[in-house]
Every structure is written in structure tokens, then in C-alpha cells.
């Protein structure tokens, strides 16, 4: 009886571990979430002409929905750090008139290029920080 119970516990535990994404996959998902948030803030602010506050609010809703759909639970520190770095990036862009002009009518492949380079960079940063694992 004890052996059967131990085997059952071992089976359930191993299945639970198998369902959890690897640290690399977690880093990838969080990088995607952070980059999507950054892109949406930039797009909302410059292309759609939202105020900074409205762009951040709209993008925060998108980020929350993204994380919920991927069953990710990002800590408050992670979310506030994304927000702070995005606001800093936004303010840097706002003083660069040429960048603002370009972002008002971005090239068709801007989103893909932005997300691709951002995802790779952020994933490497998260893995280097050993955030997951």
C-alpha cells in the first residue's frame, strides 16, 4: 500500500513538473510580453497620437491580457521595471524629432523588426539574470 501511494505521489509530482515551462521558455514568454508592451506604448503614443498616460494605460491592459492568456504570473517588480524602462525610452524618443516623425508613419515592417530584435535582447537579459531557474 505504501509503495503504491509513493508511486502515485511521484507520478503526480512528475506530471506537475512536466507542465511547467522551462526557464528558457519562461524567459522567452516574459521577453515577448515586455517587448509587446514597449511596442504598443510607442505605437499608441506616436502613430495613434495618444497622450503618454493613455498610451501606457492602453498598453498595460494589453500586457495584462497577454500574460493571462499565456498563464504567466509576472511579479510586481517585473511589471514596474518594464513600465519604468518603457517610460524612459518613450521620453528619450520624444526629444528626438526625427524619430518622432518616423514613428508617426512607421515602415510596414517596423513592428516585426522591433519585436524580433527586442525579444532576442530581452530574452538574453532575463536568462543572464537567472530570473527563471
N, C-alpha and C positions, 0 to 999 in steps of 0.2 A: 504494500500500500504506500509506504514512504517513497519507494523508488518511483512509482507511478506519479505521485504528487510532485516529486522533484523534476521528473521528466516533463510534466505538464508546465511547471513554472519555467523551466529552461526554454521550452518551446515558445511560450507566450512572450518571454523576455526577448528571445532572439528575433521573433517576428516584430516586436516593437522597435528594436534597434534597426531592423532592416527597413522599416518605413521612414526612418529619419534620413533626411538628405545628408550627404557627406559634407564636411567642412568646405570643400571646394565648391560644391553646388550651392551651399548657403551663401558663400561669398559672392558667387555669380548672381544669385537672386537679389541680394541686397544692393549689389553694384547696379543691376538693372533698375531697381526701384529708385535709387539715388539719381541716376542719370536721367531717367524718365521725368522725375520731379524737376531737375535742373532744366531740362529741355522745355517742359511745359511752362515753367516760370518765364524763361526767356521768350518763348513763343507768345505767351499771353501778354507779356509786357510790351514787346516791341512790334510783333506782327499784328496782334489784335488791338493793341493800344490800351490795355488795361492799366490802371494805376498799380504801383508796386504792391500795395496791400491786397488789392483784388486779385492780382496775378498769383500771389502767394497763397491766398485763401483757396482759389480755384484749384491750384496745383496740389495743395495739401489734401483736398478731397480726392483727387485722382490718385495720389500716393496711397492714401488710406485704403481706397478700393482695390488698388493693385496688390497691396500687402495682404488684404483679406482674401482676395481671390487666389493668391498663392499660399494661403495658410501660413503666412510668416508673421511672427510677432516681433516687431522691431522695438527695441527699448527706447525710452525717452531720450537717453543720451544720444543714440544713433540719429533719431529724428531731429533733435535740436541741432546736432552737429551738421546734418545735411542742410537744414534751414539756414544756419549761420553762414556756412560756406557759400550757399547759393545767393544769399542777400549780398555778401561781399562781392561775389562775381558779378551780380547784377549792377551794383554801384560802380564797379570798375568799367563795365561796358557802357553805362550811361554817360560817362565823361568822354568816351571815345566816339566822336561824331561820325566818323567813317564806319565804325562797327554798327552804330545805331542805324545808319542809313541802309547798310547791307542787311541788317536783321529785319527791317521793315518789309523788305521784299526778298526773302532768302531764296537761294537757288533751290531747284526742285529736290536735289539730293542732300540738302543740308541736314535734315532730320536723321537720315540713315548714317551719314558720315559722323555727325555729332555723337549719336548714341553708340556707334561702333567704337570710336576712339575713347569715349568716356567710359563705356563698360569695361574695356580692357584695362584702362588705367586704374579705375576704382577697384576692380576685382583684385588686381595685383596689390594695391594698397591694403585692402582688407586681409588678404592672405598673408602679407608681410607682417601685419599687426597681430596675426594669430587670433583674430576676433572669434572665429568659429573653429574650435577644436584644439 
